[in-house]
Amino acid sequence: MKKAKLNLPKRILVVNLILLIILAGISFLGLACGSTGIDFLALIKIIFKSEINESMLPAIIWQIRLPRVLLAALVGATLSLGGLVFQAILRNPLAEPYILGISGGAAIGAIIGILLGLSRFPGVSLFAFAGSMATLLLILVMASDKTILKKDSLLLSGVMVNAFCSAVIMFLISMTQDSRLHNIIFWLMGDLSVADLGQTFSLAMVLIPCFIIIFYYSNVMNLLLMGQEQARAMGVNIKLVIFILLVITSLMVSSTVSYCGLLGFVGLVMPHLLRIILGPDHRVLVPACILGGGAFMVFCDLLARTLPEQGEMPAGVITALIGAPLFIYLLKRSSR
Amino acid sequence: MNMKLKKTNIILSCFVLLVLLVPLNNISAMEIKDQLNRKIHLPKQIKKIVSLAPSITEIIYALGVEDLLVGVTQYSDYPAAASSLPKVGSYVHLDLERIIALKPDLCIATRDGNPLTTIERLEIMKIPVYAVDPRNLETIIQTILELGRLLKAEKKADFLAANMRSRILKIKNIISCTQHRTRLFFQIGISPIVSAGSPTFINELIELAGGENLARGPAAYPRFSKEKVISLAPEVIIITSMARSTVFEKVKAEWNRWPDLPAVKQQRIYLEDSNLFDRPTPRLVDGLELLAKLLHPELFENIK
């Protein structure tokens, strides 16, 4: 409660500094741990001295673990930011790209792209974007109907869209019979192992401008939460802003889906957790979601890589295992 | 002017020197092409290999060069000694970190299963990957010969190839005595019922062993309904599942509910080891011989 007394820029700074430290700490853990063992000392040595010894550890850390940690951070940031934006625009605390079926739509597009034998970028990504835009349109058409604007009905229509997307995905999978099948299934459950530094970098080139644009509109999101009438009275071009935000968010979500598949609940857990701690101001929440979401995802991926004795687990399994119970707990606590 | 010329001269001569030196450095390494026609640079001596599929592990053991193996994938269970080697993930989901930590001079991959993105990343990290792509018995023999050359086990490879060829020829000769093609339903999946279509090793083996593959067709692993299988009236049903014999008894009991099915009438429902039929290794010929005996027992009565 003390923080609330600080003025805004200072508050943004303090909050983000703390979250940045958390993200850096978890990333450090992520770099130190892997399927070949955990070695903090060696990591510190490699970071600060960059000594070249016979061991393969530097190569493993820089070329395998680092791209993964970066990708996880980017994806986590994107998904939790996506959740935050949807929650603001739809004025529904349960909105999230995964639950609303936006991710599912992107996945359908991506699977079609993969089955057509396109390259991951730009082919599959474009299909994923088209898929997510299509589901978004569907949800908006349903939501624009006045009778359906209530929170629960919007959520229900989202759940239905998501269920439909899952059915289409299952249909596509059952039509596939070759060796790509296993990869598609693993990818669907949220797989971060594909990352190399180049791909992560090109993904960052798409995502970071999106983050900046969304931060630019963070105050407008505050106004939107007060209601569209009030926002219009404050001189906001609501239709344009909502359009830009939705397109930007779909672009972000679909590009992460085309790389890493479906990672659920990240967009719910982080925004809610941060809102409970930090309050409803989006100017604080937007950067906090980027850093906090990134840290959460890096942590989940770390567990996915190191928990199983042999092989690894899809990261989406971990996000859902942690996310869903945490979400139920938050829901219960906030309703009390 | 003069100074500039001198400078360019020095730079030029440096370039020439470099160009001359580069091939000298590379003499130790060898450039070859793998079965996918990709160029790979091999180190002078191959001391450590990681096998990226169970079938490749089997071939390496068959060639007698298992001392080179430092890592294998999950389910590399034949011969039994292979299971104790360090694992680098499953062949469809390789663990890059573990592969690199083993510092192999060479990885041997298979096109059917190993994801291309992983292979590309291994190459970016300067680990050469030799990819094989066996499609039928003849290319399996070629693969064994090629790997034999690559791993300096030519003699053993020649022996293996000659042995496989002569055994295949023997089966061909025996089967040529009959016109009958036994109607076989080869069940590789229990629930759902899955069989093997034309683009599989199983189909080639069935045809060589004098059988009619009831699942032939463009799909590699087509799914079947019980109804469809019964309407095809197989004379023999072979179930190759990773499941244990208790499950087999259950599946057999399921089929026995249709006493009019030729395979049930003649009691010709068998459980066999799937690894003999779907791994491109020398053992595939064992599978062929087994299959021929199951499909045409009458032809093998006098032999032995």
Interface residues (C-beta under 8 A of the other chain):
Chain A: G34 S35 T36 M56 L57 A59 I60 Q63 I64 R65 Q177 D178 S179 H182 N183 F186 S193 V194 D196 Q310 G311 E312
Chain B: Q74 K87 G89 S90 V92 H93 D95 L96 E97 R98 I100 A101 K103 D112 G113 P115 T117 R121 I124 M125 A219 A220 Y221 P222
